Amino acid sequence: MNAAQLPPVAPEVTATLVEGLSPRLRKRLDAAVTKLAARPTHRDGDTTTIEVDDETELRLHAPGGVVAKVEDITCGCLLAPACVHRAAAACAAPAADLAPEPAEQATPEAPGPASATAPAAFGPDAAHALGLNVAPASGPDAATNAAPGRAPNIAPDAATPHETASPDQRAAADALWSAGAAVLEAGVDGAGAVTQSALLRAAHTARLRHLPRAAGAALSVVTLLRAARAGDPSYRTAELVTALAELLGTARRVGTASGAELAAVRGRVRRPYSPDGSLRLYGLFTEPVVTGSGHGGVRTLVAEADGRLFTVGDVAPGGVGRALGVADRAVRLGDSALTHRELGRAGLAVSGATVSPDGRLGAGKAVKAVTARGAAWTEPPLTALWETPPAEQAARALRSTSRYVDPDGTGSDLLFLDVELLGAVREPGGACLLAQCQGGVRVRLTVADDDPALAHRDNLALLAAAPGTRLRIIGRLIPATHPRLTLLACTHPTGEGTVDLGLDRLRRADLPDPSAPAHYAPPQPAGPGGPSPLYLLERRVEQTVPAGRAALGLLGDVTAETRRIRRGGLPTAAALLTALCGSAAQRDRDLFGRLLPADTDGFAAYWLAAARYTAAVSESLCAAAWNAAEGDPVAVPPVPVHDAAG
């Protein structure tokens, strides 16, 4: 059995089951999760059955695809319902999304009063207590003059200029901070099911207090912790570092933010879809989407004549198998009969379109769409996407993907480049493909997903055997100190059509020289500015995640590292490294010489400052690398770090 075979379980269900265990059973929970993962599983409709032993079965009932109630997990053992099996099953299953997007978005109605199903007694005072903003439909007295049985407009994502978080929201944020700090204290190895359940409980409370951004970050941390502990090959420590920094940073800012900043810190439960009239769209490519929570599907990118990018997606529980199957299903948009694969090479004419801030197309009943002629990547209007200089594209993508600023949901992290393949380059984590694009930029191309069921890895290996081949590519920016992308789509090596590198499989016969082995490019120089000593701080930040605070506490003197960082022109990084390691090693004693509990909050604050600082500097170095490759001087933009821990 693996986690993908089990239905997602709501966070509050997992937390409740773990909290109901006795202290003795809590100690056995991690072992029970491991043992349960080795047992056979089968699904019949909405019910999944796990054979605990020859005589005992454990059932998970998931109406609608999600286990939403504690009673939906039943066990046939003698100790049920107080047994460890139910909690182990919930911990082994993927955590359900806190507020999943509906498969088909409804078209927004014209602005007006809220639904009549809302309670009429929901007045401004109650809304404020829940952290909501009540706005009149029109005029200053519209809320009080609303028709009987009809509530005023409620905008949960808005915030007045001087509004601050409610006491309940601050308490929920404090619980998230404490749960995140406990993960840092224990590390991946010590963050078992009990620690994860505390995070899930805090995430559930944050969702009820209208803090969806922080709740989503907590859920991401739990998903990555489970992947790390299960030895998932797709797990990356850097992703958990980013998720933990997002969780701690957002939780810390809830208590101090106000107005527009508070709205950004809260986040959105649903993406708002607004009318966008009629659109003439041209397909670009389709990519498979596989999430750590067991969801799978595809996302098709389309462009308007003016270069605006939109996506049409279909993601639901199902994993990689669903991602491969959905690619050949009809797009859920109007009357179009195109599949996602076909849309990536064809066109659409859409009327009554609705679009979210991040470019997702809505599929409400009022949206009409019919098939239209597409355009080749070398034809107008699509060819204009490749005419923007790479450095300008990279700067735009960094603004979209920055881990340091509040996301606004706009912009794109995609780059459109004309490249010449140079061959594979060996790296500590494996090999990637080196290519040279316009302006002399040398960019490293990596796979978007290592799952062997997808075509990314095999296609990249084949392209490494075709040095000198010229391609037009689409890739997703990876912030690094050198130009780096995940390769998503390219023109066919023969020049005929395009290749969706996650779905379409190249063959050796498609290469200019089918018999050529993989070509390895010579080692690449570090760049005009040489290697940055920032990695000395980055590795200590990452080292904390798998091993916990104790790993840094045993380092001892780090003077040599801080001296090297200062020589590299990063005095703030040197100060952060000294403070981080000092906080990790600090253990005070009481009057009798006994060790006092470690200051987990203080250590978490220093770790967060270091993580946010390294992320900001890395993004600045990334922008400088793309500019330097085109002949501009290397100049790292100033990085604001005075509020890094905030």
N, C-alpha and C positions, 0 to 999 in steps of 0.2 A: 504494500500500500504506500502511496505517496499523498502529499497534501492535496494535489490537484484532483484526486479521486473523491475527496470529501467535499460536501457542500460548504459554502462560506457560513461562518457562525457570527452572529451579531456580537460586538465587543462586550455589551452588558451581560450577555448570556455567559460568556467565558469567565468574566470577572465574578459573577455571582456564584458560579459553580466552584471556582477556586476558593473564594472567600468562605464557602460553606464547608470546606474540608477541615478536619481536625489537624492540629499541628503535626501529629505523627504521619498522617496521609500526605500533608504538604511536602514533607521531606522525601516521600516516595514518588512525587508527581512526575519529576523529570524522567525517572527510570520507567514509569508507566507509559509516558508519551513515546519513549524509544521502543518499548516492547510492543505497544499497540501499532506502531508504524510497520512492524514486520508481519502483522496478521492479515489474512485475506479479506478482501472487501468486494461487495457487489451492490449494484444499484437497481432498484425496481421502482420506476416512476419517481415520486418525490422522496422516497425512503432509501437511505443508504445503510447497509448492514455490515457490521464488522464482527468477525468471529473471534471473540476474546479467547475462547478455548473450545474444546469439543462439545461442551454442553451449554455455553453461555454466548449470547449474541447481544451486541450493542447496536441500537438503531438511532439514526439521525433523520428526523422528518423535516423536510425543507419545502414547505409549500411556497411557491413563487421563487424557488431557487436559493432561499436563505433560511437558516435556522434562526428564528426570531424569538423564541421563547425557551425558557429553561425546561419546560415540560416536553419539548420536542426532542430531547435526548433521553432515551430510556435504556436501562440495562437490565439483563435478566439474572444477574448474580444475586447471592443471598444478602449482600450488604446494601443493595440498591434501596433507595436512591442516594444514600450517603456514601456510596463507593467512590473509589478514585477513578474508575473507568470513564464515567461521564465527563469529569473535568479533563481527563487526559485526551478524550476524543475532541473536546472543544479546543484544547490547546494545539492539537495536531492539525486541525482544519484551518484553512485560510480565514483571516479576519475579514468580515464583510465590510464593504464600504459604508461609511457613516451616512452618506447622503448620495447614493448612486444616481447618475444621470439617467433619466428615462430613455428607453431605446429610441423613442420617437418624440421629438420635441413638438409641443403644441404651439401654434402661432399665437403670439401675444395679442390680447384684446386691446382695444383703444383705452387710453387712460380713464379711469373712473373709480368708483367705490370698490372696496374689496368684496370678495364673495359673500353672499348672504348666509353661507354656512358658518362664517365666523361668529363667535358669540357676541350678541349686541352689547353685553356689559363690558366688552374689552375697550376700556377708555384709555386716555392718555397716561393716567397714573399707573395703571397696570402695565401698559406697554413700556413705560420708562423703567419699571421695576424689572422687566425681562430684558432690558437693554435694546428695545426697539424704538424706532422713530415714527411717530404718528404724524402724518401730514394731511391737511385738509384737501379734499378733492378739488375745490376751487373756492377762492375767497377765504377771508379770515375766519368765518363762522361756519364753514361747510361741515366741519366735524360735528358741531353741535346741532346743525340743522339736517343731519342725514336722515334719510327715510327710516321709519321703524323697521327693526330687524336687519339693518344693513350697517356694517361696521365701516369706520373710516379707513383710508389707505394706510397700510402698514408696510414700511420699507425696512426690513431687518438689516440691510447692508449699508444704510445711510447713517450719517452722524452729523449733528449740528456742529457749528464751528467751535463751541466751547463744551461740548458733551464729553464726559469722561466715562470710564468703565464703571459698572455698578459693583457694589460689594460682592455679589454672587459671582460676577465675572472675575474679580480679583482673586477670590478664593479658589475658583476653578483653575486660574492660571498658576496660582501657587502650588496646587496639587500637581499640575503638569510639570512644573519646575522640579519639584521634589522627586517625582517619578523619573524624570530625565537624569537628574543628578545621581540617583541610585544606579542607573545603568552605567554611567561613567565610573562610579565607584567600584562596581563589580566587574565591568567589562563583559564582553560577549560570553566568555566562559562561565561567568557567575550569574549572568542575567537569564535565569531559567524561567519556568512557567509562572512561578509566583511573582517575580519581578515584572514579567510581561503582563500579567493580569492587573497589576497596579497601574500600569500604563493604560491598559484598555479601560479600566474604571475611570481614570482621569480623563481619557478621551471622550467617553460617553457623557460624563458630567459637563465637559467643555462644550459638547454639541448641544446639550440642553440649555446651556447658558449663552448660546449664540456666538460661539467662538469656533467656527468651522475650520479656519486655517490652522490653528493650533491643534485641534482634534485630528485633522488629517495628517499633520506632521507626526503626531504620536502613533497613529496607525501605521505610517510608513516605517517608523522605527521598529515597531513590533514585527512587521513583515520581514524587514532586513535582518533582525535578530534571529528569527526562525530560520531564514535562509542560511545564515552564517553557522548556526549550530547544527543544521542538517547537512552541511558540507555541499551546499548547492554550488555547482561550478560557475554559475552566473553571478554569484555574490561578489561585490567589490567593497573593500573597506572604505574607500573614498565616498561611496554612496551613503553609507551609514554615518560617516562624519558629517556630510551635508545635511542629512535628515535630523541628526541630533542637534546640530547648530541651529537649524530652522526651528525645531521644537523649543529649545532653551531661549533663543533670541525672541521668538514671538511671545512666549510666556512671560519673559521679563518685561517686555514693552507694554503689555496690557495695562499695567498699573500706572504708567506714565503718559500714555498716548491720549490724544484728544482730537476732536474734529476729524479732518480728512485722514490723519494718521491712524486714528482709532478705527476708522472704517477699513483701512488697508490691513491693520493688524487683525481685526475680526475675520476678514475674508468673506467669501460668499458661499452660501449653501448651494445655490443654483446659479448657473450662468444666465444672465439676462439676455434674451434674444430680442433684437429690435428690428423693425421693418427696414429693408434696404432696396425696395423697388424691384426693378427688372435687372437681371444680370446675364451677360453672355460669357460663358465660362469655357476654358480650354483645359483638358486633362493633361497632367504632367507625369504622375506615377502613383503607384499604390504600394504601401508598406504594411507588413504584418505587425500587429501589436499584441504583445504577450506581457502581462503584468504579474508581479509577485503574488497578488491576491487570487490567482487562478482565473483571471479574465483573459479572454482572447478575442481577436477580431482583426479588422483592417482599417486603415485610414488612407483615403485617396486625396491627393493634393490637386487642386485645380486653380487656375489663374484667370483673372479678368484681363481685358485688353490693356488697362492702365498699369498692370503689374501687381495689383492686389492679389494676395493669396488666400484661398479658402480651403477648408477640409470637409470631407464627407466621411463620417465614420460609422462603424458598426462594431461595438465592443460589448461583450456580455460574458457571463461565466462560461468557461469552456476550455481555457488554456490554448496551447499551440495547435491542437487538433481543430478547434473551432476557427482559429486564424487562417488555417489553410483552406478550410471549407467555405468560409464566408467570402473569400476572394472571388468565387464564381457564382455568388448569389446576386440578385438584382439589388440595385441601390435603392434605399428607402428615401426617395425624393420625387414627389410628383408622379407623373405618369410614365416616367422613363423606365424602359425595360433593360437598360444597360447593367451589366455586372460591374463590380468594382474594377476588375482587370480591364474591361473594355472602356470604362470611363477614364482610366488613366491615359488612354490614347485617343479618346474621342472628345466630344464637346456637349454642352448643355445650354439650353436657353431657359432661364428661370424667371418666372413672374411671381410677385408677392413674396420675394425672398425674405427670410429672417436670418440674422447673423449675430453671433455672440461676439464679445470684445476680442476673443482670441481667434476669430475667423471661422468658427464652426457654423455650418449651414443648418438651419432648422428644417424640420420635415413635418410641419403642421398641415392640417387639412386644407388651408387656404393657399399653400405653396403649390404652384404648377410648374412642371419641368418636362421638356421634351428633348429628344436627342437632336444634336446639331453636329455640324462638321467640326472636327478637331483641327489641330495645327501641329506640324512637326517642330521639334526644338530649334531647328535652323530657319524657321519661317516666322514672319510677324504674326501675332504680337509677342510670341514666346521668346524669340531670339533676343529681345531686349533685356531679358533677365540675366543673360550672360555678358552683357556689355558693361555692367558696373564693375569698377576696379575691385579686386579681392580685398584690399584693406578696408575699403568703404563697406563692403558686405560684412566683413568680420566685425567692424565696429557696430553695425546695426544688430548683428546677431548677439553680440555681447550685451547690448542694452536689453535684449529680449530675455536672455538666459542668466543675467547677473544674479549671483547668490547673495549680493551685498545690499541691493536696493529692493524696495517693495515691488513685487510683480504687478503690472497693470493689465496683463492679459493681451497686450498688443505687441505687434512686431513679429518677426520670424527668425528662427535660429538656423535657417537653411542658407547654404551658399551654392551658387551656380558658377561652375568653373570649367574652362577649357584646359585640359591637361595632357601631358605626355608622360606615359608610364616609364619609370626608371627601374623598377624591380622591387623585391622585398627587402626589408630592413629588419635585422634582428634586434629585439628589445628584451628587457628582463622578463616581461610578461608574455613573450611569444614573438611573433613576427607581424609586421604590417607592411602595407604597400606604399612605396615612395613615388611621388609624381611631382612634376614641375608644371605650374600653371602660368598664366599671363603675368608679366611683370617680373618673371624670374623667381617667383615664390615656390619654394619646395615644401610640399605639404604631405603629411603622413595620413594615409587612409586606413581605417580600421573597420572591423565588422560591427554592425549595429546590434547583433544578437548572436551569441555563441551556440544557441540551441541547434543540435545536429539535424533536427527535422526541418529547419529553415535552410535556405540556399545561400545565406550570406557568406559563410566560411568557405564553402567549396568554390563559390564564384571568385572570391578574392584570391584564393590559391591559384586558380586558372589565370587570372589577369596578371599575377606575378610572373607567369611564364611568357608574357608578351611585352618585353621592354621595347620602347620606341613607338608603341601604339598610341595614337591620338584619340582621345575620347572627350565627350562633353558629359559632365557629371553633375549630380546633385548630392550634397552631403550635409550633415548636421554638425555644427561647430562643437568642438570639445575645448573648453578653456584650458590651455596649457602654455608653457613657456616657448613652444614652437608651434607653427601652423599644423593643425590636426583636425580631422573630420571623421565622422562615421559615414561610410559610403552607402547610399541608399538606392541610387539609380544611375544609369549611364546609357549612352548610345551604344548600339551593338558594335562589336569590334569589326564586323563586316561593313558597317555604315548603313545597314538597313534596319530602321526602327530603333526601339529603346528596350532596355532590360530593367525590370523591377528586381533588384538584386536579392531581395528576401523571398521572392516567390518564383521567379523564372530561373531555370538552371542553364548555365552555359555549358557547352560541350567543347572538347578539344578541337573538334572540326571547325569551331567558330573562330579559332585563333589564327593569326597570320601564318604561324609556323606550329602546326599541331604537335610536332615531335619535340619541341623545345622544352627543357626542364625549367623549373622555377629559377629565376635569375635574382641573385642577391646583389643589391647596390653596395658600393663601398661605404664604410662608416662615415657618418655625417658629422661635420664640425659642430661644435656647441653653439655657434652663432656669433654675431658681431660683438656682443657684450660678454661672452663667456657664460658658464653656468652660474646661476644665481644661488647664493648661499641660503636662500629662503627654504630650501629643502631640509635644512637642519632643524628648523622649527616645524615644518610640515610633518616630518617623520615622527616627531614627538607627539604631535596632535593625533596622528593616526595610530601611534603605538598605544595610546591610552584606550582606544576603543576595544581591541580584542583582549587586552590583559588587565584593564582597569587602572585605578590610581596607583596601586602598589607597584606597577611596572616602572613608573617614573620615579617613585620614591626610592627605588634601589639604584638609580643612576649614579648618585654621588655628585662629584664636582663637574659642572658643565662649563667651566670658565673657558676652556679651549674652543668650544663651539661658539660661545657668545663672542669671543674675540674675533673669530673668523667672520661671523655675521656682521659685526661692526665694521670690519675692514671692507666688507662688501657694500657698505653704505646703507645698512638697515638697522639703525640703533633701536628703533621701536621693537623690531623683531627680537633683538638681543635681550631687551628688557622683559619682553613677554616670556621668553624661554626661561630666564632666571626666575621670574615670579612663578611660572607654572611648575617648574621642578621643585622650587622651594615650598610651594603649597602642598605638593604631593608628598614631600618628605616630612612635613611638619606634623608632629604628634606630641601634644602637651601632656603633662602628667599632673595628677592632683597632689595634695600635701603628703600622701602616703606613698608616692612614687608609682601609682598605677596609671596606665595609659588612659587618657580621656578619648572619647569618640572623635574620629577624624572630622574635620570641617569640610563636609561634602559640598555645602553651598559655596564656600569660598573657592574650593578647587574647581567647581563647575563654572564659576564666573571667570576665573583665569583661563580655563580651557576654551570657553566660548569666545573670549576676547582674542585668543590666539587663532582659533579656527576662522573667525570672521576676518581677522587681519590677513591671514595667509590667502583666503579666498579673494579678498579685494586686490592684494598685490599680484596674485596669479593672473587675475583678469587684466590688470594693467600691463603686466609683462606680455600677456597674450596679444593685446592690441599693439604693443611695441614691436613684437616679433613680426606681425603681418606688415607693419609699416616699414620696418628695417629691411625686410626682404625685397621691398620695392625701391630701396635706395634712400629712404628717409633716415635721419639719424635716430639712434635708439634713445628714446626719452621716456622714462616711466612717469606717467601722470601722478600728481600727488594723491595720496590715499587718505581719506578722513578716517582716523582711528580713535578719535576722542570718545566715541560712543560705541566702540566695537562690542562691548559686552551687553549693550542695550539692544 
